[in-house]
């Protein structure tokens, strides 16, 4: 059974940086597209970024393009999200997702990021 464990969330100020990590276990990590989603208080869950199995192809929401970078190290079964120039509107619970945008998508429990002005 696959398990996804996010870490790295916290409380920061506007303009700060954070790096989220997602450690996967229970399945061959390198086979799957991975992604990050987020859900802000009172809002629907939204796509943030995704990365292909080999890290060659990435995709970003317009709201984070140029500020966030998704990456992966298959040898460590770990997915990352480097977040720079954080804004208060980035405040949300961030979820690691295996096979995003598919019926087989599997979600982690999430990690909270709070950005204060």
C-alpha positions in Angstrom: 0.0 0.0 0.0 1.4 3.4 -1.0 2.1 5.9 1.7 2.9 9.6 1.1 4.3 11.6 3.9 4.6 15.4 3.5 6.9 17.6 5.6 8.4 21.0 5.5 5.4 23.2 6.1 5.4 26.0 8.6 4.7 29.7 9.3 6.7 32.2 7.3 6.6 35.9 6.3 5.8 37.3 2.9 8.8 37.0 0.6 10.2 34.0 2.5 11.0 30.6 1.1 10.1 27.0 2.1 10.8 23.6 0.7 8.2 20.9 1.0 9.1 17.2 0.8 7.0 14.1 0.2 8.5 10.7 1.0 6.8 7.9 -0.8 6.8 4.3 0.2 5.0 1.0 -0.6 5.3 1.3 -4.4 7.9 2.0 -7.0 8.0 5.8 -6.9 9.8 6.2 -10.2 7.0 4.8 -12.2 4.5 7.5 -11.5 3.7 11.1 -12.3 3.6 13.1 -9.0 2.1 16.4 -8.1 1.3 19.0 -5.5 -2.1 20.4 -4.8 -3.2 22.9 -2.1 -6.4 23.9 -0.3 -6.8 27.3 1.3 -9.3 27.9 4.1 -12.8 28.0 2.7 -11.7 27.3 -0.8 -11.6 24.2 -3.1 -8.5 22.2 -3.6 -6.4 23.4 -6.5 -3.6 22.1 -8.6 -0.1 23.6 -7.9 2.4 21.6 -9.9 3.2 18.2 -11.4 6.2 16.3 -12.7 6.6 13.3 -14.9 8.0 10.0 -13.7 11.5 10.9 -15.0 11.4 14.6 -14.0 11.7 15.7 -17.6 8.3 17.3 -17.9 6.8 19.7 -15.4 3.6 21.8 -15.2 2.6 24.7 -13.0 -0.5 26.6 -12.1 -0.2 30.2 -13.3 -0.4 31.5 -9.8 2.9 29.9 -8.8 4.8 29.9 -12.1 8.2 31.5 -11.7 8.1 31.2 -7.9 7.7 27.5 -7.2 9.8 24.6 -8.5 8.8 20.9 -8.4 11.5 18.3 -8.5 12.0 14.7 -7.6 14.8 12.3 -6.6 13.7 8.8 -7.6 16.6 7.2 -5.8 15.2 8.6 -2.6 11.5 8.2 -3.4 11.1 11.8 -2.6 9.2 14.7 -4.2 10.0 18.3 -3.5 8.3 21.7 -3.9 10.6 24.7 -3.6 8.5 27.8 -2.8 10.0 31.2 -3.2 8.6 34.7 -2.8 5.8 33.4 -0.8 2.6 35.5 -0.5 -0.3 35.4 2.0 -2.5 33.9 -0.8 -0.2 30.9 -0.8 -1.4 30.0 2.7 -3.0 26.5 2.4 -2.6 22.9 3.2 -0.3 21.4 0.6 -0.9 17.8 -0.6 1.4 15.4 -2.3 -0.4 13.3 -5.0 0.6 10.2 -6.8 -0.9 10.1 -10.4 -2.7 13.4 -10.2 -5.6 14.1 -12.5 -6.4 10.3 -12.8 -9.0 8.0 -11.1 -6.0 6.3 -9.4 -4.8 9.4 -7.7 -3.5 8.8 -4.2 -3.2 11.7 -1.7 -1.0 12.4 1.3 -2.3 13.9 4.5 -1.0 17.3 3.8 1.3 19.9 5.4 0.2 23.4 6.4 1.9 26.5 5.0 1.0 29.8 6.6 2.3 33.1 5.1 1.8 36.2 7.0 2.1 39.8 5.8 
